[in-house]
Amino acid sequence: MTYLGNSYDPGSPTVEAADQACRRYAAGLATQVSAGVAAEMLTRQLEYARCMRSHGITTFPDPSPNGGFPIGSRSGIDPGSPIYDLAQKACQGSTFPPLGPPGDDGS
């Protein structure tokens, strides 16, 4: 499970161990989202992926089936690179809701 803006390696032993330890807390979360909301989230995530690719991150993946984007050292994408930062800034506001708690969008 990888979230935008994070530069950790989701395949690292530490992240995999944390994912396994916390998986029980995520049980049932997907069923708490209505089909309409899930479809809207998928549409926005696909738009975001296309936007990122059009802004120079040509190998940016489509969202995974359970949401999020599989980005890490194995993906060949460097979330800490200047071009990634520029693409993310260009794409986030128009196609993807702000990340973080409500009101934490920098405005």
N, C-alpha and C positions, 0 to 999 in steps of 0.2 A: 504494500500500500504506500504510494508516494504522493505527496501533495506538492502543488506548485510552489516554487520558491525555496524548497528545501534542497540542500545539496548533499544529503547523506546517501549512502549506497544501500538501497533496499535489500540487496542480496548479501549484505554483511552478516556475519554470525550474530552480532549484537542486535541488529534490527530484526532479524528472523526470530531470535529468542524472545524479544519484546512482543513481536506480533503473535507468537504462539501463546505467550503468557496472558495477553490481553484479549485474545480472540473471543473469549466467552462474553465479554462486555459488549461486543458488536453483534452478538446473536440476536436476530430478529429486527435489527435496525432497518434492513432493506424492506421488510414488510410494513414498516410504519410510514412509508412514503406512498402516496397515492400514485396510481398509474399515470395520471396526467402530469404530476410533478416530476415523476421519474422520466417521462418522455421529454419534458421541457429541459431537465438537467442534461440528458443525453444530447439533445439538439444543441444546447449551448456549449457543451464540451466538444462536440464535433466541430462547431464553428470556431472554437478557440484553437483546436488542433490545426484546422485549415489556415487560420490566420497566422499561427506560429510558423507553419511551413512557408507561407507566402512572404514572411518577414525574415527569411534566411535560415531558419532551423528546419532544413529540408527533410530530416529524418524524424521529426517530431511525430510521435505515435498517436493513433486514435485512442480514446479512453478505453480502459480495461472494462470488462463486463460489470464489475462491481464498483465502477467509478474510479476516478483518478487516472493519472498518467504514469506508466512504468518508465521512470527516468532514473538512471543511476549510472555507475561506472560501466556497466555492461551495455548500456544503450548507445554509447558513443556521443551522448549529448552532455555538454558541460553547463549545468545551471548557473555556474559562477562566472561564465564568460560574458564579456561586454555585449556581444551580439545577442545572446540569450536574454540579457537584461533589457536591451532595447526592444526586442520582439515581444517580451512579456508586457512591457509598459504599453506598447502599441496595441496589443490585443486584449488585455485584461478589461479595460473600461468599457469597450463597446460590445464584447461578446460574452464576457464571463462576469458574474457578480463579484464584487470585491471580496477578498479573502480576509479572514479574521472576524472578530465579533462585530455585530452591527454598530455602525458609527465609527469603525476603525478603518476607514478607507482613505485616510490621509486628507480628507476635506475638512 
